[in-house]
Amino acid sequence: MIDKTTKVAQIMTTNVLFVRPSDSMERVGEIFRMNNIHHIPVIERGGKVVGMISQVDYHKILHGFTLFKTEKSEEYNKAILRSLLVNEVMTKQVAKLSPEDSVLVAAGYFRENLFHAIPVVDGGGILVGILTTYDMLNFAFAEPAYLTDSTAPR
């Protein structure tokens, strides 16, 4: 049985990769290529969340690029990614969770808004983690400790 009073802080990811509004979309692409993530919070200096950027956002940009893989077209596409800034692409209206919110509250956000990731912020709006649908699935379907403990009686 799932404990619906479990706090977001107990299941969120705390080692969060982020970008700044002034970073290029080239940097975003590098982060997505090098890491198995689908959402990146956008934070100002000081850690305040001001937006989110998703792989879908990034791929929408790539979709507009030329299909031909010539040397010139590749250079052109890379130049666009270097010149396009995160603040021009990011979602600015971002729902946020508190570490003290329950997983029930988080589930409501995910269901109602079809989000896949929500930044978790402290009282000052500073990023402290991110909660994804993957985190929620891991929580919901984790085996109880007694089933995975090799010293437990069988």
N, C-alpha and C positions, 0 to 999 in steps of 0.2 A: 504494500500500500504506500502510495506517495504522500509524504508530509507536505501539505499545501502551505504550511506556515514557514517552510524553509526560506531563508533570506537569499536574495539575489547574490549577495556577497559570498555565499557558500559555494556557488556553482559558476560564477562568472569567470571569464578569462582575465587575468590581471597583467599579463605580459603583452601589452597592446602596441602594435605598430601603428603609427599615425603619420599624417602629413600636415604641412602648414598651408594656409590659403595661397601663399606666394610660390609654393612648389610647382614644378612643371608636371604636365601629364606624362612626360617621359619618366619621371621619378615614380609616379603611380604605377605605370606599366612595369617598371623594374621590380617594385614591391610585389605586385601580383605574380610576376613570373618566378620570383625567388622564394615565395612563401605560399603555403596552401591556405589562403584566406580569400574571402569574397567581399569584404567590407573594410574600409579604412576610415576611422574618425579623422576629422579635420580640426586641429586645435590651434588657437592663437598662442603667442608667447605667454607663459604662465599657466598653460594647460586647460584653458576654457574651451569647451567644445562649441564650434561654430558651424559645423556641417558634417556630412558623411559623403563618401564616394564609394560606389560599388563597382564590381567587375562589369555589371551591365552598363553602367555609365561609361566606363572605359571602352567597352566593345561597341557602343553606339557611335563613338568617335571613329573607331577603326573601320566601322562599316561604311563610312563615307569615303574612305581612302580608295585609291585606284586598285583594281584587281590585278593589274599587270605588275610583275615583279622585275621591272627593269631597274638598273642602277639609279637612274634619274628619279624614278618614282619613289624608290626607297628613301633616297636623300630628302625628297620633298615631304614625304610622310613623317620622317624623323624630325624635320624642321618644324612641322606643325605641332608635333607633340612637345617639342622643346619650348615653343612659344605660347602654347595654350596653358593657362594657369588653372590650378585646382579650383580657385574661387569662381571661375567662369563655368565650371562643370558641376560642382558639388551641389547636393541637396542642402538647402539652407534651413528649412523648417525641419528640425530633428526632434523626435520624441526622445526623452531621456528617462532612465530609471535611477533610483537611489539604491545604494547597497542594502538599505533596510527594507526595501519593497519585498513582498513575498513573491514566490514563483507563480502564485495564482494571479497576481497583478501583471506580472511579465507575460504570462500566457494570454491574458486578455488583450494586451497590446499587440502581441503577435497575431492573434486570431482576427481582431477587428481591423487591423491595418495592413495585414499581409507583409509585415516586416520580416526580415531574416536576421537582423542584427540591430541591437539598441545599445548606444553608449551608456555606461553607468558613471554617474557623476556625484561628487560630494555636494554639500549644501551651497558651496560657492560656484558650482557649475564646472569644477575641475575634473577632468577624466581620471577615473580610478579603475576602470575595467570596461569590458564589453560583454554583452550577453547575446549569444546567437541561438538560433533554433537547434543547432548541433549541441550546444551546451545543455539545452532543455531536454533533448532526446537522451543524452548521456545520463542526465539526472533521472529521468523518468524510467529508464530501462537498465539502470545499474543493478548489478546483482548485490543482494545484501551481503555485508561483510562476512557473516557466518558461512555463507556458501562458498566464498573464495578463500577462507582461512584454512590452510592445510592442517592446522592442529585441531580443528573443530571435530567433535565426535561425528561419526557417520552412521 
